[in-house]
Amino acid sequence: MDSYSGRFIQANKGTLFLDEIGELPLHIQAKLLRILDERAIYRLKSKKSVKIDVRLIAATNRDLMQEVRSKQFRSDLYYRLKESALTIPPLREREEDILPLIRHFIQVYNRIYNKHVTKISKEAENYFLDYSWEGNVRELKNTVKSIIPFKTNNIIEMDDLSFSIIGGKESRQRKLPTLEEHENEYMRKVLKITGFNITRACEILEISRPRFYRRLKDLQLKDVVE
């Protein structure tokens, strides 16, 4: 299999997972529908079709039926995909999954950042469980990712959450920073931990260098790297 084969060809006789399918532009939705109907694709700059046999699994956090009504998602594609649907409740309704997921992501980022975090304080655990997790598992993952690189001991404590969790339930009366304050502080920490290595900072933040400089300018942090 050459490295330039498309995802459908690479997944032939297997399974292809399409995440956030609700984000697909309408013109791409039309192409996907044609592939599903014809069970074939056309390589770039080729008029010859290639037959494929792929099991397709798609996921979205959007209400696709509402997207169909607002004409943001094709009804024919919606019903084509809806042969078998599984609805997963939001993370805030699956409290029993929160701590196991956090521990899993701790292990993942321990390996990436060569850290040795093994514990979560009881207070931090309670706050994790009390938090609303509007961004579901992705928000939880990014929260852990924003904590681990800066740990100098083996336990996540409440102080580690002050610039990691934004918003959430206020039942614990903890004053949390604004989004601007969070981004400002987080970028400063990333710059510091990387020794002001812009390339490494961009890798951790998962943004391009041009976007990195735009963010610094927006946050009035340009003086940090000059």
Order of alpha helices (4+ residues) and beta strands (2+ residues): alpha-beta-alpha-beta-beta-beta-alpha-alpha-alpha-beta-alpha-alpha-beta-alpha-alpha-alpha-alpha
